[in-house]
Amino acid sequence: MTYYRGSPVFTLGKSNLSNVVKKKRILVIVTGGIAVYKTLDLIRLLLKHQFSLDCILTESVKNFVSLMTFESLLGKKVFSNLFTLENSEKINHIQLSQKADLVIVCPATANFISKMASGIADDLASTVLLATKSKVFVAPAMNTNMLTNIAVKDNLKILKKRGVEILTTSFGKLACGAVGKGKLLDVDRIFEHVKNHFLSSNLLEGKNIVVTSGPSVESLDPVRYISNFSSGKQGYEIAQAISNAGARTTLITGPTNIDPPSNVKVIKVKTGEDFLNFSLKNLPADVFISVAAISDWKILKYSNEKIKKKKNITLKLVRNVDVLKTISLSDLRPKLLVGFSAESQNLKKNSLKKIKEKNCDWILANSVSQQKVFNNDSNKVLFIDNNQVFEWPRLKKSEIAKRLVRKISEFFKIERKN
Ligand SMILES: Cc1cc2nc3c(=O)[nH]c(=O)nc-3n(C[C@H](O)[C@H](O)[C@H](O)COP(=O)(O)O)c2cc1C
């Protein structure tokens, strides 16, 4: 067996990027916040990597940086006025919205975010956004109180639900002097998002993938149940990353408090039996990823009436269905079967045992001994591929999801070669 520290994969060289971005067009929409000047750096970086750019400014941007500055940098006309477009450039807002492979709103003001969420189209920038079918990134930047205002929070949630990618702000000293959340994400980091978007947007094209996530809920009687602390975050991130990479994605989920991913078929279930039935119903697939924390036990006999309060009671629990194993032994077993393990001790040993017992191809093993997994936004996992163990560093769950996407894409590339 080989044991690797760190990750041996996922380095994409410059040439790889330049092949991908060759004919990619990005529309940068700039709105009127104090971080406007940083967008000039982003534009510089995108031009350096040979993206083809168009740029729209809202009227208020001109109070911060002149239109001329943007035009000099771009070496061409930038757009601002909805009603003079057609005459001056022989281009209309519909053409502008359809030309782009990606639209980035940077910086995105609270005002503009709320216009997007409400579908308002009262200037060129908001009209183009309403007409575009391209992927949209929004990079908010504003004072902390504005960002944490319930109106802005709700609007960002609405946009996320519709498939807009929100580039989370950073924490730091703001233009108003306060220290807090709301700083525009570093331009280099925004560029990373752009790069990753183009590098991964077709990695899993043509694949059909089923993901399970969240906890199961096993009722004891009409008011009580057995469940666990699984938040569903990791499975949701995986479903989102897979869908972003072009796969037809089904997410079978237990009860959670998180927003469903976009462009994903979501099936809400409760019990282990439900997980199994809906998983089988959604096979055959190319990949099945079992992230759900399905209770190992359920009550032997469900009580139709509320169990009366007595001093002590003994509950007779029996083994619940084993979704992963059932699928791995069935005729519907996908080519690639991925499981998750949660262990509070002997993580590596128990996970290696599990991969054999369940006859799955990969296991992502998490240690749940210190309560650093459930409901957390980051995790540290071992990636176990047959007999090889890779120790991934602590990563955001969204990052783990992206790594998994690359692994899956490599698996199918390798398979195609064989
Ligand atoms: C000096 C100054 C700085 C501002 N900075 C921000 C900001 O960082 N973020 C924000 O959401 N609004 C900011 N605003 C408010 C916006 O400029 C205002 O809401 C404007 O209507 C936005 O227009 P737009 O969304 O069409 O670009 C600022 C206003 C001023 C006067």
The ligand as an SDF file (V2000), in Angstrom:
LIG
                    3D

 31 33  0  0  0  0  0  0  0  0999 V2000
  -17.9380   57.4790   -1.6520 C   0  0  0  0  0  0  0  0  0  0  0  0
  -18.9550   56.4100   -1.8780 C   0  0  0  0  0  0  0  0  0  0  0  0
  -18.5720   55.0930   -1.7720 C   0  0  0  0  0  0  0  0  0  0  0  0
  -19.4980   54.0730   -1.9570 C   0  0  0  0  0  0  0  0  0  0  0  0
  -19.0850   52.7780   -1.8500 N   0  0  0  0  0  0  0  0  0  0  0  0
  -19.9890   51.7800   -1.9730 C   0  0  0  0  0  0  0  0  0  0  0  0
  -19.5910   50.4070   -1.8210 C   0  0  0  0  0  0  0  0  0  0  0  0
  -18.4040   50.1130   -1.5900 O   0  0  0  0  0  0  0  0  0  0  0  0
  -20.5030   49.4520   -1.9440 N   0  0  0  0  0  0  0  0  0  0  0  0
  -21.8340   49.7450   -2.2050 C   0  0  0  0  0  0  0  0  0  0  0  0
  -22.6340   48.8130   -2.2740 O   0  0  0  0  0  0  0  0  0  0  0  0
  -22.2230   51.0230   -2.3700 N   0  0  0  0  0  0  0  0  0  0  0  0
  -21.3520   52.0460   -2.2650 C   0  0  0  0  0  0  0  0  0  0  0  0
  -21.7650   53.3250   -2.4180 N   0  0  0  0  0  0  0  0  0  0  0  0
  -23.1720   53.5980   -2.7670 C   0  0  0  0  0  0  0  0  0  0  0  0
  -23.4320   53.4330   -4.2590 C   0  0  0  0  0  0  0  0  0  0  0  0
  -22.5440   54.2520   -5.0110 O   0  0  0  0  0  0  0  0  0  0  0  0
  -24.8850   53.7660   -4.5700 C   0  0  0  0  0  0  0  0  0  0  0  0
  -25.7310   52.8270   -3.9350 O   0  0  0  0  0  0  0  0  0  0  0  0
  -25.1680   53.8110   -6.0530 C   0  0  0  0  0  0  0  0  0  0  0  0
  -26.5290   54.0720   -6.2330 O   0  0  0  0  0  0  0  0  0  0  0  0
  -24.8080   52.5060   -6.7240 C   0  0  0  0  0  0  0  0  0  0  0  0
  -25.1860   52.5650   -8.0810 O   0  0  0  0  0  0  0  0  0  0  0  0
  -25.0030   51.3170   -9.0560 P   0  0  0  0  0  0  0  0  0  0  0  0
  -25.3760   50.0960   -8.3080 O   0  0  0  0  0  0  0  0  0  0  0  0
  -25.9650   51.5820  -10.1880 O   0  0  0  0  0  0  0  0  0  0  0  0
  -23.6060   51.3430   -9.5440 O   0  0  0  0  0  0  0  0  0  0  0  0
  -20.8510   54.3850   -2.2540 C   0  0  0  0  0  0  0  0  0  0  0  0
  -21.2260   55.7140   -2.3790 C   0  0  0  0  0  0  0  0  0  0  0  0
  -20.2880   56.7110   -2.1820 C   0  0  0  0  0  0  0  0  0  0  0  0
  -20.7260   58.1320   -2.3060 C   0  0  0  0  0  0  0  0  0  0  0  0
  1  2  1  0
  2  3  1  0
  2 30  2  0
  3  4  2  0
  4  5  1  0
  4 28  1  0
  5  6  2  0
  6  7  1  0
  6 13  1  0
  7  8  2  0
  7  9  1  0
  9 10  1  0
 10 11  2  0
 10 12  1  0
 12 13  2  0
 13 14  1  0
 14 15  1  0
 14 28  1  0
 15 16  1  0
 16 17  1  0
 16 18  1  0
 18 19  1  0
 18 20  1  0
 20 21  1  0
 20 22  1  0
 22 23  1  0
 23 24  1  0
 24 25  2  0
 24 26  1  0
 24 27  1  0
 28 29  2  0
 29 30  1  0
 30 31  1  0
M  END
$$$$
